[in-house]
């Protein structure tokens, strides 16, 4: 009983279970002494009754330490001795199918042969009598220790284990145990209290005497309890279905109170009390019986089917529980079952039919993933469930952990996912832009690049080998240094960045850049392992020219200006201020120029114009045949104007639209005519979701193969990108799987 007065069904089940086991071990003590010791203090009748009673208890299960062989051996020996030949033959037959100890084998073999010479019947003196209906019962009842006629449970003496002349009864509804005890223990009412042995006066003239008239023998005729004993016959004889059902329910209650739940369950099923039968079967863990009941139920009996499913889940029978819910057609409960039992594949399969239940699957799935340290998948599940706040929370935790654990490549990836998460919620339900989320998007995009780049720097400084070429490592350090001009995020070392820049700059002839890096390092706190290398480098760099190798200087593909390696104002041209576009593999400058659209042109219209066929006058080959007439000779000559063909390219004319020496950046702005004239294979479009606009880039050198990842909008040299995807199986920046690229 719980604190709030509720019944703990599990504890009640254990009570009955332990009561049964107590009887089993108590009885088996006598059997074990009989089989293992030379003498026993039990009479043959008592030993036979003990073995028979124990065999009934062992019909359900055989607990640890109990030998069915010993029980059947005692039953066969004593049964043969007492004339219970049918019972003895049953025991011998059962022993033949069991593994028997060597010391019993000969006795059993001989007994199995000799018992065949005996009648196939049992001595009536050992057959149990039912004191309710006076039926003589067989020695073995596979349904339990009760009468085969009225199903009244037998009451046994716990010394000789023969049947006691007792009949169990139950109280009518409304009578409490306390009231019943008071009524039983009260004085018998006057007309019942009077002794039926009475003195009668006999007058014989001169002699008067008193004679006793004893009516006790016939006194049972008006005993109310005796009348109740045969109530089951009256109900059956009446043919009234209600009476029969009521009787069976009463018998079920008696069987249940007598610790015979299997018989009680069968009676409840016969009476149509499916819920009570299911509860009994479920509490006792009879899987096959419960499955039989569930399959026989009508699909309209939803409560009973749900109860069956509940017990199947409790018994860890997932497939049978699924069968019950499918029979009902209850998809929601079936999804909950799959979720509770962690059968996620089945849950997601059903979710395809019921997409409105996605919260019932994705939220517990995400929590389960997080509990099992699968945070990447948990974040994705929270996102799919619409729990954006939790998705961001998980990502922030993942990012912080990655930075603290020096997993900078993972940190970059998580920051990129965070930025996309922010972009996803920039527009609210009213279509308004959340400026804070937009600011975070740009901030996290920058941090994603910083940590992605720093992963290579950290590996270069901390590990003996690197998979980057010196040029790539130099470009990475230079690009990263520009990003760190504003701030240095947690876990990023300016020392490591400048150290890599100085080392690779010196190696590539970028002496001015290397000197700058060494000078900056002198003002920073440097780890001891770098100190000597930096001191030596700072001295030796003084012997080099104060200039950079022109081959490493970035070229602006808009104005053809050669730029210095470091620009304190950012990664753009010092002349036209056109931002550089970098390859995210080698981090050199790509031959691309970004352009913007004129007012009134939408992204959708621009894309259509770019992807449309080039007009006829643009398609015509500029290599033409010219007729030359020289009197008696006419000839055709080829005039090739291909080399100078760019002079009338509308986009090329737009490149020089900036103001020389100006302080403000003037982007290349194009209209419809220019867009329509472009070759779509030379234009790259970063298609950002709303509220961001598309970014457009025109290739100045079409022969240079460039790849744009449509997921993260990063540019790569095609050869480098293909190699990285083959090596890693995904995009090196956003980790988009290769098969989805």
C-alpha positions in Angstrom: 0.0 0.0 0.0 1.5 3.3 -1.0 1.6 6.5 1.1 -1.5 7.8 -0.7 -3.5 4.6 0.0 -3.2 3.2 -3.6 -2.5 -0.5 -4.0 0.9 -1.4 -5.4 0.0 -4.1 -7.9 3.6 -5.2 -8.2 4.0 -5.8 -4.5 0.7 -7.6 -4.4 1.9 -9.9 -7.2 5.1 -10.6 -5.3 3.1 -11.4 -2.1 1.2 -14.2 -3.9 4.4 -15.3 -5.7 6.4 -15.6 -2.5 3.5 -17.3 -0.7 3.5 -20.0 -3.4 7.2 -20.4 -3.2 7.1 -20.7 0.6 4.7 -23.7 0.2 6.8 -25.2 -2.5 10.1 -25.2 -0.5 8.3 -26.2 2.7 6.8 -29.3 0.9 10.0 -30.1 -1.0 11.9 -30.4 2.3 9.9 -33.6 3.0 10.4 -34.9 -0.6 14.2 -34.3 -0.4 14.5 -36.1 2.9 12.6 -39.1 1.5 14.8 -39.4 -1.6 18.1 -38.6 0.0 17.8 -40.2 3.5 17.2 -43.9 4.4 14.3 -43.1 6.7 11.3 -40.7 6.7 9.0 -39.6 9.5 6.0 -39.4 7.1 3.4 -42.0 6.6 2.9 -43.2 3.0 -0.4 -41.4 2.7 1.1 -38.1 3.9 4.1 -38.4 1.6 1.8 -39.2 -1.4 -0.4 -36.2 -0.6 2.7 -33.9 -0.3 4.1 -35.1 -3.6 0.6 -34.6 -5.3 0.1 -31.2 -3.8 3.6 -30.1 -4.8 3.2 -31.4 -8.4 0.1 -29.1 -8.8 2.2 -26.1 -7.6 5.0 -27.0 -10.1 2.6 -27.0 -13.1 3.4 -23.3 -13.7 7.1 -23.1 -12.9 9.9 -25.0 -11.1 11.9 -22.7 -8.8 15.6 -22.9 -8.3 16.7 -26.0 -6.3 13.5 -27.9 -6.8 13.7 -31.3 -8.6 10.7 -32.5 -10.5 12.4 -35.9 -10.8 12.4 -36.3 -7.0 8.8 -35.2 -6.7 7.6 -37.6 -9.4 9.8 -40.4 -8.0 8.1 -40.0 -4.6 4.7 -39.8 -6.2 5.2 -42.9 -8.3 6.6 -45.0 -5.4 3.9 -44.0 -2.9 1.1 -44.0 -5.5 2.0 -47.6 -6.4 2.1 -48.5 -2.7 -1.4 -47.0 -2.0 -3.1 -48.4 -5.1 -3.1 -45.1 -7.1 -1.9 -46.9 -10.2 -3.1 -44.4 -12.7 -1.3 -41.6 -10.9 1.8 -43.7 -10.5 1.8 -44.6 -14.2 1.5 -40.8 -15.1 4.5 -40.2 -12.8 6.6 -42.9 -14.3 5.8 -41.7 -17.9 6.9 -38.2 -17.0 10.1 -39.5 -15.5 11.0 -41.2 -18.8 11.2 -37.8 -20.5 13.4 -36.2 -17.8 17.1 -36.5 -17.0 17.2 -38.9 -14.1 20.1 -39.3 -11.6 21.9 -42.7 -11.9 20.8 -43.8 -8.4 17.1 -43.6 -9.4 17.4 -45.0 -13.0 17.1 -48.7 -12.2 14.2 -48.2 -9.7 12.4 -46.1 -12.3 13.0 -48.5 -15.1 11.7 -51.4 -13.0 8.7 -49.4 -11.7 7.8 -48.3 -15.3 7.6 -52.0 -16.3 5.8 -53.4 -13.3 3.2 -50.6 -13.2 1.9 -51.9 -16.6 0.6 -55.0 -14.8 -1.6 -52.9 -12.5 -5.2 -51.6 -13.3 -5.3 -48.2 -15.1 -7.3 -46.7 -12.2 -6.8 -45.2 -8.8 -7.9 -46.5 -5.4 -11.1 -44.6 -4.5 -9.9 -44.2 -0.9 -7.1 -41.8 -2.0 -9.3 -39.8 -4.4 -10.0 -36.3 -3.0 -13.7 -35.5 -2.2 -15.2 -32.0 -2.7 -17.1 -31.0 0.5 -19.2 -28.5 -1.4 -20.7 -30.7 -4.1 -19.6 -34.2 -2.9 -17.8 -34.9 -6.2 -15.0 -37.4 -6.2 -12.1 -35.8 -8.0 -9.1 -37.3 -9.9 -5.7 -37.1 -8.3 -4.4 -34.7 -10.9 -6.2 -31.6 -12.3 -4.1 -29.7 -14.8 -6.1 -26.5 -14.0 -5.2 -26.5 -10.3 -6.1 -27.9 -6.9 -9.9 -27.4 -7.1 -13.0 -29.5 -7.8 -13.6 -30.4 -11.4 -17.3 -30.0 -11.0 -17.9 -26.8 -8.9 -14.3 -25.5 -9.1 -14.3 -25.0 -5.3 -10.7 -24.8 -4.2 -9.6 -27.6 -1.9 -8.4 -26.7 1.6 -5.5 -28.9 2.7 -4.1 -29.8 6.1 -0.5 -28.7 6.3 0.5 -31.8 8.2 -0.9 -34.8 6.4 -1.9 -32.7 3.3 -5.3 -34.5 2.9 -8.4 -32.4 2.0 -10.0 -30.8 5.0 -13.9 -30.7 5.3 -13.9 -27.0 4.8 -15.8 -24.8 2.3 -14.5 -21.3 1.6 -17.2 -18.6 1.2 -17.1 -14.9 0.4 -19.2 -12.0 1.6 -21.9 -10.3 -0.3 -21.3 -6.8 -1.6 -21.6 -4.1 1.0 -20.4 -6.3 3.9 -17.0 -5.4 5.3 -14.6 -7.8 6.9 -15.0 -6.1 10.3 -18.8 -6.4 10.2 -18.6 -10.1 9.1 -16.3 -11.0 12.0 -18.6 -9.3 14.5 -21.6 -11.1 13.1 -19.9 -14.5 13.2 -18.5 -14.0 16.8 -21.9 -12.7 18.1 -24.3 -14.9 20.1 -26.5 -17.1 18.0 -30.0 -15.7 17.8 -32.6 -17.2 20.2 -34.3 -19.6 17.8 -30.9 -20.9 16.6 -29.3 -20.9 20.1 -31.8 -23.4 21.5 -30.3 -26.9 21.8 -32.2 -29.2 19.5 -31.8 -32.0 22.1 -34.9 -31.3 24.2 -36.6 -33.0 27.3 -40.2 -34.2 26.6 -42.5 -35.0 29.4 -44.1 -38.5 29.2 -47.1 -39.2 31.6 -47.7 -43.0 32.2 -50.2 -42.8 35.0 -48.4 -43.2 38.3 -45.1 -42.6 36.7 -44.0 -39.4 35.1 -40.7 -39.2 33.3 -38.6 -37.0 31.1 -37.3 -38.4 27.8 -34.9 -36.8 25.4 -35.9 -36.2 21.8 -32.8 -35.6 19.7 -33.4 -33.7 16.4 -29.8 -32.9 15.7 -29.4 -35.4 12.9 -32.0 -33.7 10.7 -31.1 -30.2 11.7 -29.2 -29.4 8.6 -32.4 -29.1 6.6 -32.9 -25.5 7.6 -29.2 -24.5 7.7 -28.9 -21.4 5.4 -25.2 -22.1 4.6 -26.0 -25.6 3.5 -28.5 -24.3 1.1 -25.9 -22.0 -0.4 -23.5 -24.8 -1.1 -25.4 -26.1 -4.1 -26.1 -22.6 -5.6 -24.0 -23.4 -8.6 -26.4 -26.2 -9.6 -29.4 -24.0 -9.2 -27.9 -21.4 -11.5 -26.9 -23.9 -14.1 -30.2 -25.7 -14.0 -32.2 -22.5 -14.3 -30.7 -21.9 -17.7 -30.7 -18.2 -17.0 -27.7 -16.7 -18.7 -27.4 -13.9 -16.1 -27.4 -16.4 -13.3 -24.8 -18.6 -15.0 -22.6 -15.5 -15.6 -23.0 -14.4 -12.0 -22.1 -17.9 -10.8 -19.0 -18.0 -12.9 -17.9 -14.6 -11.7 -18.4 -15.8 -8.1 -16.3 -18.9 -8.9 -13.6 -16.7 -10.4 -13.5 -14.6 -7.3 -13.1 -17.7 -5.2 -10.4 -19.0 -7.4 -8.6 -15.7 -7.3 -8.8 -15.5 -3.5 -7.6 -19.1 -3.3 -4.4 -18.1 -5.2 -5.5 -19.9 -8.3 -5.3 -17.0 -10.9 -5.1 -19.2 -14.0 -8.5 -20.8 -13.2 -9.9 -17.4 -12.2 -8.7 -15.9 -15.5 -10.4 -18.7 -17.5 -13.7 -18.2 -15.6 -13.6 -14.4 -16.1 -13.1 -15.0 -19.9 -16.1 -17.4 -19.8 -18.2 -14.8 -18.0 -17.2 -12.1 -20.6 -15.2 -10.2 -18.0 -12.3 -9.5 -20.3 -10.7 -6.7 -18.4 -10.4 -8.7 -15.2 -9.1 -11.7 -17.0 -6.5 -9.6 -18.8 -5.4 -8.0 -15.5 -4.9 -11.4 -13.9 -3.1 -12.8 -17.0 -0.9 -9.7 -17.3 0.0 -9.5 -13.6 1.2 -13.2 -13.8 3.2 -12.7 -17.0 1.5 -15.3 -19.1 2.5 -14.0 -22.5 1.0 -16.8 -24.7 -2.3 -16.7 -22.8 -2.5 -12.9 -23.1 -1.8 -13.1 -26.9 -4.6 -15.6 -27.3 -7.0 -13.4 -25.5 -5.9 -10.3 -27.5 -6.3 -12.0 -30.8 -9.8 -13.2 -29.9 -10.9 -9.8 -29.0 -13.0 -7.7 -31.4 -11.2 -4.6 -32.7 -14.0 -2.5 -31.3 -13.0 -3.5 -27.7 -10.4 -0.8 -27.6 -10.0 -0.7 -23.8 -9.3 -4.4 -23.5 -6.9 -4.2 -26.4 -5.1 -1.3 -24.8 -4.8 -3.2 -21.6 -3.3 -6.2 -23.5 -0.8 -3.8 -25.2 0.0 -2.3 -21.8 0.9 -5.6 -20.3 2.9 -6.7 -23.4 5.0 -3.5 -23.0 5.4 -4.3 -19.4 6.6 -7.8 -20.3 8.9 -6.4 -23.0 6.9 -8.0 -25.8 7.1 -5.1 -28.3 5.9 -7.0 -31.3 2.8 -8.3 -29.6 2.0 -4.8 -28.3 2.4 -3.5 -31.8 -0.1 -6.1 -33.0 -2.7 -4.9 -30.5 -2.4 -1.2 -31.6 -2.5 -2.1 -35.3 -5.6 -4.1 -34.7 -7.2 -1.0 -33.1 -5.9 1.3 -35.8 -4.5 3.6 -33.1 -1.5 5.2 -34.9 -0.8 7.7 -32.1 -0.5 5.1 -29.4 1.6 2.9 -31.7 4.0 5.8 -32.3 4.1 6.4 -28.5 4.9 2.7 -28.1 7.8 2.9 -30.5 9.1 6.1 -28.9 8.9 4.6 -25.3 10.6 1.4 -26.4 13.2 3.4 -28.5 12.3 1.8 -31.8 13.0 5.0 -33.7 13.0 3.5 -37.2 9.4 2.3 -36.8 8.4 5.6 -35.2 9.8 7.6 -38.2 8.2 5.2 -40.7 4.7 5.8 -39.1 5.5 9.6 -38.9 5.4 9.6 -42.7 1.7 8.7 -42.4 1.0 11.1 -39.5 3.3 14.2 -40.0 1.2 16.2 -37.5 2.6 14.0 -34.7 6.3 15.0 -35.4 6.6 16.7 -31.9 5.7 13.3 -30.3 8.7 11.7 -32.1 11.4 14.3 -32.6 11.4 15.9 -29.2 11.8 12.6 -27.2 14.2 11.4 -29.9 16.3 14.6 -29.5 16.4 14.2 -25.7 17.4 10.6 -26.1 20.2 11.5 -28.5 21.4 14.2 -26.1 21.3 11.8 -23.1 23.5 9.4 -25.2 26.0 12.1 -26.1 24.9 12.2 -29.7 24.6 16.0 -29.7 25.0 16.6 -33.4 22.0 14.4 -34.2 20.1 15.8 -31.1 20.5 19.3 -32.5 19.1 18.3 -35.8 16.2 16.5 -34.2 15.3 19.6 -32.1 15.5 21.7 -35.3 13.1 19.4 -37.1 10.7 19.4 -34.2 10.5 23.2 -34.3 12.3 23.5 -30.9 14.6 26.2 -32.2 15.6 27.5 -28.7 16.7 24.0 -27.6 18.4 23.4 -31.0 20.5 26.6 -30.5 21.1 25.7 -26.8 22.5 22.3 -27.8 24.6 23.8 -30.6 26.1 26.5 -28.3 27.1 23.8 -25.8 28.6 21.7 -28.6 30.5 24.7 -29.9 31.9 25.6 -26.4 32.9 22.0 -25.8 34.7 21.8 -29.1 36.6 25.0 -28.4 37.6 23.9 -24.9 38.7 20.5 -26.2 40.7 22.1 -29.0 38.5 20.5 -31.7 38.6 23.7 -33.8 37.4 22.0 -37.0 34.2 20.9 -35.2 33.9 24.3 -33.6 33.9 25.9 -37.0 31.3 23.5 -38.2 29.0 24.1 -35.2 29.3 27.9 -35.6 28.3 27.5 -39.2 25.3 25.5 -38.1 24.5 28.1 -35.4 24.6 30.9 -38.1 22.2 28.9 -40.3 19.9 28.4 -37.3 19.8 32.1 -36.6 19.1 32.8 -40.3 16.3 30.3 -40.1 14.5 32.4 -37.5 15.4 35.9 -38.8 11.9 36.3 -40.2 9.1 36.1 -37.7 5.6 35.0 -38.4 4.6 38.5 -39.5 7.5 38.6 -42.0 9.5 41.2 -40.0 13.3 40.9 -39.8 14.9 40.2 -36.5 18.0 42.4 -36.7 19.6 40.7 -33.6 19.3 37.3 -35.3 20.7 38.8 -38.5 23.7 40.2 -36.6 24.3 36.9 -35.0 24.2 35.2 -38.4 27.0 37.3 -39.7 28.9 37.0 -36.4 28.7 33.2 -36.4 29.6 33.0 -40.1 32.8 34.9 -39.3 33.6 32.7 -36.3 32.9 29.6 -38.4 35.6 30.7 -40.8 38.0 31.6 -38.0 37.8 28.3 -36.2 37.9 26.4 -39.5 41.1 28.1 -40.5 42.7 27.9 -37.1 42.3 24.1 -37.1 45.1 24.1 -39.8 47.3 26.5 -37.9 46.9 24.6 -34.6 47.8 21.3 -36.4 50.9 23.0 -38.0 52.2 24.3 -34.6 51.3 21.4 -32.4 51.9 18.4 -34.7 55.1 17.3 -36.5 53.5 17.1 -39.9 51.0 19.0 -41.9 49.0 18.1 -45.0 49.1 21.7 -46.4 51.5 23.1 -48.9 53.6 26.1 -47.7 51.6 28.4 -50.0 48.3 27.2 -48.6 49.5 27.5 -45.0 50.8 31.0 -45.7 47.5 32.1 -47.3 45.5 30.5 -44.4 47.5 32.4 -41.8 47.2 35.7 -43.8 43.4 35.3 -44.2 43.0 34.5 -40.6 45.1 37.4 -39.5 42.7 39.8 -41.4 39.8 38.2 -39.6 41.5 38.7 -36.2 42.0 42.4 -36.7 38.7 43.1 -34.9 38.7 40.5 -32.1 40.3 37.2 -31.1 37.7 34.6 -30.1 38.1 32.0 -27.2 40.7 29.4 -27.9 42.4 31.2 -30.9 46.1 32.0 -30.5 47.4 35.1 -32.3 50.9 33.8 -31.4 50.3 30.6 -33.4 48.9 32.5 -36.3 51.7 35.0 -36.5 54.3 32.2 -36.0 52.9 30.2 -39.0 52.8 33.4 -41.0 56.4 34.3 -40.2 57.8 30.9 -40.9 55.9 30.3 -44.2 56.4 34.0 -45.3 60.1 33.7 -44.8 60.1 30.4 -46.8 58.2 31.9 -49.7 60.1 35.2 -49.9 57.4 37.3 -48.2 60.1 39.0 -46.1 58.2 42.2 -45.3 55.2 40.1 -44.1 57.4 37.8 -42.1 59.2 40.8 -40.5 55.8 42.3 -39.5 54.8 39.0 -38.0 58.1 38.7 -36.0 57.7 42.2 -34.7 54.2 41.5 -33.5 55.4 38.4 -31.8 57.9 40.3 -29.8 55.1 42.2 -28.1 53.1 39.1 -27.2 53.5 36.5 -24.5 55.0 33.5 -26.4 55.1 29.9 -25.2 58.6 28.7 -24.2 58.7 26.1 -27.0 58.4 28.9 -29.6 60.6 31.5 -27.9 64.0 30.4 -29.3 62.6 29.9 -32.9 61.0 33.4 -32.8 64.2 35.1 -31.4 66.4 33.5 -34.1 63.8 34.3 -36.8 63.6 37.9 -35.7 67.3 38.3 -36.1 67.8 36.4 -39.4 64.9 38.2 -41.1 66.8 41.4 -40.8 69.2 40.1 -43.4 66.4 39.8 -45.9 65.1 42.5 -48.3 62.3 44.7 -46.8 59.9 43.5 -49.6 57.7 40.7 -50.5 58.0 38.3 -53.4 55.7 39.5 -56.2 54.5 36.0 -56.8 52.7 35.9 -53.5 51.1 39.3 -53.7 47.3 39.2 -54.3 46.0 40.6 -57.6 42.7 42.4 -57.9 40.8 41.0 -60.8 38.7 44.1 -61.1 41.3 46.8 -61.5 44.4 44.6 -62.0 46.1 46.2 -59.0 48.8 44.2 -57.1 48.0 44.5 -53.4 50.1 44.3 -50.3 49.8 41.1 -48.2 48.3 42.9 -45.2 45.6 45.5 -45.4 44.5 46.9 -42.0 41.1 47.8 -43.4 40.2 44.2 -44.5 40.6 41.7 -47.2 39.9 43.9 -50.2 41.7 45.8 -52.9 43.5 49.0 -51.8 42.6 50.7 -55.1 39.0 49.9 -56.0 38.1 48.3 -52.6 36.6 45.3 -54.3 36.5 42.4 -51.8 38.7 39.5 -52.6 37.0 36.1 -53.2 39.1 33.3 -51.7 39.2 29.5 -52.5 38.4 27.7 -49.2 41.0 25.0 -50.0 44.2 26.8 -50.9 42.9 30.3 -49.8 44.4 32.1 -52.8 42.4 34.8 -54.5 40.0 33.5 -57.1 39.5 35.3 -60.5 36.0 36.4 -59.6 34.4 39.9 -59.4 31.3 40.4 -57.4 28.6 42.5 -58.9 25.2 43.8 -57.8 21.9 44.4 -59.5 20.5 47.7 -60.6 17.4 48.9 -58.7 14.2 47.3 -59.8 15.7 43.9 -60.7 14.7 41.1 -58.4 16.9 38.0 -57.7 14.4 35.8 -59.5 14.5 38.0 -62.7 18.2 38.2 -62.6 18.6 34.4 -62.4 16.2 34.0 -65.3 18.1 36.5 -67.4 21.5 34.9 -66.7 20.3 31.4 -67.4 18.5 32.4 -70.6 20.2 31.6 -74.0 22.7 34.2 -75.2 21.2 36.4 -78.0 22.0 35.6 -81.6 24.2 38.6 -82.1 26.3 37.4 -79.1 26.5 33.9 -80.4 28.0 34.8 -83.8 31.6 33.8 -84.2 33.8 36.8 -84.7 36.1 34.9 -87.1 34.5 36.0 -90.4 35.3 35.5 -94.2 35.9 38.8 -96.1 35.7 39.0 -99.9 38.7 40.7 -101.6 38.3 41.7 -105.3 41.6 42.2 -107.1 40.4 42.5 -110.7 40.9 39.1 -112.2 41.3 37.5 -108.9 38.6 37.1 -106.2 39.6 35.6 -102.9 38.2 35.1 -99.4 40.3 36.1 -96.4 39.8 35.4 -92.7 39.6 38.3 -90.4 40.0 37.1 -86.7 38.7 39.6 -84.2 38.5 37.1 -81.3 41.5 38.6 -79.4 39.9 42.0 -79.2 36.4 40.6 -78.6 36.4 41.7 -75.0 36.4 45.3 -75.9 32.6 45.3 -76.4 31.8 43.0 -73.4 29.3 45.0 -71.4 30.5 43.6 -68.0 34.2 44.3 -68.8 33.2 48.0 -69.4 31.5 48.1 -66.0 34.7 46.9 -64.1 36.3 50.4 -64.2 33.2 52.2 -62.9 35.0 53.0 -59.6 36.6 56.4 -58.7 40.4 56.2 -58.7 41.7 57.0 -55.2 38.1 57.2 -53.7 37.4 56.4 -50.1 34.1 54.5 -50.7 33.6 51.2 -52.3 31.5 51.4 -55.5 30.4 48.0 -56.6 30.0 46.8 -60.2 26.3 47.4 -60.9 24.7 45.7 -63.9 21.3 46.0 -65.6 19.2 43.6 -67.6 21.1 43.9 -70.8 24.4 43.0 -69.1 22.8 40.1 -67.3 21.4 38.8 -70.5 24.7 39.0 -72.3 26.5 36.9 -69.6 27.5 33.3 -70.2 25.7 31.4 -67.4 28.7 29.1 -67.0 30.8 32.0 -66.0 28.5 33.3 -63.3 28.3 32.0 -59.7 25.3 32.8 -57.5 25.2 32.4 -53.7 21.5 31.8 -53.2 20.9 32.9 -49.6 17.4 32.4 -48.1 15.2 35.4 -47.2 15.7 38.1 -46.0 19.2 38.1 -47.5 19.8 38.9 -51.1 21.7 36.7 -53.6 25.4 37.4 -54.2 26.6 37.4 -57.8 30.1 36.7 -59.1 31.5 36.8 -62.7 34.6 34.8 -63.6 37.2 36.9 -65.3 39.2 33.8 -66.3 36.7 31.2 -67.5 39.5 28.6 -68.0 40.0 28.4 -64.2 37.5 25.8 -62.9 35.7 26.9 -59.8 33.1 25.1 -57.7 30.5 26.7 -55.5 29.0 24.6 -52.6 25.3 25.4 -52.7 24.9 24.6 -49.0 27.6 26.8 -47.3 28.2 29.2 -50.3 32.0 28.7 -50.2 34.1 28.8 -53.4 36.8 26.2 -54.2 39.2 25.4 -57.0 37.3 22.5 -58.6 40.3 20.1 -58.5 40.9 20.8 -54.8 37.3 20.5 -54.0 36.8 17.1 -55.8 39.9 15.8 -54.0 38.8 16.9 -50.6 35.3 15.5 -51.1 36.8 12.2 -52.1 39.0 12.1 -49.1 36.5 13.2 -46.5 33.2 12.1 -48.1 31.7 15.6 -47.6 32.2 19.3 -48.2 35.3 20.4 -46.2 33.4 23.4 -44.7 29.7 22.5 -44.1 30.2 18.7 -44.2 27.4 18.2 -46.7 27.5 14.5 -47.6 29.1 13.7 -51.0 26.0 12.0 -52.3 23.9 15.1 -51.7 26.3 17.6 -53.3 
